[in-house]
Amino acid sequence: MAHTGRRTTVPGVPGVPVRPGAPVGTGVTGVVPRRATAALLGLLRACHPEPTLAVTAVITALAAVSGHGPLGCLLLGSAVLTGQLSVGWCNDRLDLARDIAAGRLDKPLVSGAVGPRVVAFAAGCALALCVPLSLANGLAAGAAHLAGVAAAWSYNAGVKRTLASWLPYALAFGLLPAFVTLSLPGHPWPPAWAVAAGALLGLGAHLTNVLPDIDDDLAAGVRGLPQRLGRRRARLLGPVPLLAACAVLVLGPPGPPGTAGWTALALTAAPAAATALPAAAGPRSRLPFLATLATAAAAVALLLLRGGALA
């Protein structure tokens, strides 16, 4: 019998045509895999991959210099990675309505690259994995890390709209050295200078991370500390806690900094100062926050120069 030329769509794949009588799957070879790949890439973008990977790398490096073996570094790194993934996905899911109103097509949830249910499920799964991975490092260490993750979730859930928006960042970053040291034999609390440096890095990260989105935040009623300061003042103040953190890392540990320490401190001034420069790529430039990550990497290098200063 001759075909009439009419075309229908494949069940479950709207808009993909197939000839009547053709077996299911004809005409869609490669379409479903492409959609799955696009959704996976969208999910990865929604986790805020740059800060997620940077924080994970920082803590893994801190674990290595403080005396953890390969297995210990892997366990700490895995806990931090799952925690950061949960925070990133939670952030994009809770901000969906605001991002839609702002026309943020760079966001995978807004562009439709991945669905909100998928992101919410991924955030829940990452958090569920983070709990046992954190506690596997010891009760005290796990509690310190989970308190930091809870602080980050509280920021996403609404603290970022208040004047205390800086506090979750300071707590989360300040507790990371505690997670590293409390998982060592004897469960020592980290030195005060390490906690202070972490909190200062968190404050600097907060001030610079929101710079590209300040206008959209104000339109959506988000009035955290950087929004109240305004773009110009937030950009100018951003380097201050970053440089202070590096100074604490050089001067805080016992013993003289030496030539290498002073040189490293001078070198950290360059990426920190870059956060105060006008954004070359426009108001949504990620340059300030990327400079923050570079300063955080420089801070890790300072710790490496000081040897096992955390132990």
Secondary structure, DSSP 8 states (H G I E B T S, - for coil): -------EEETTEEEEEE-TT--TTTT-TTHHHHHHHHHHHHHHHHT-HHHHHHHHHHHHHHHHHTT--HHHHHHHHHHHHHHHHHHHHHHHHHTHHHHHHTT-TTSHHHHTSS-HHHHHHHHHHHHHHHHHHHHTT-HHHHHHHHHHHHHHHHHHHTGGGSGGGHHHHHHHHHHHHHHHHHTSTT-----HHHHHHHHHHHHHHHHHHTGGGHHHHHHTT---HHHHH-HHHHHHHTHHHHHHHHHHHHHSSSS--HHHHHHHHHHHHHHHHHTTS--TT-TT--HHHHHHHHHHHHHHHHHHHT-STT-
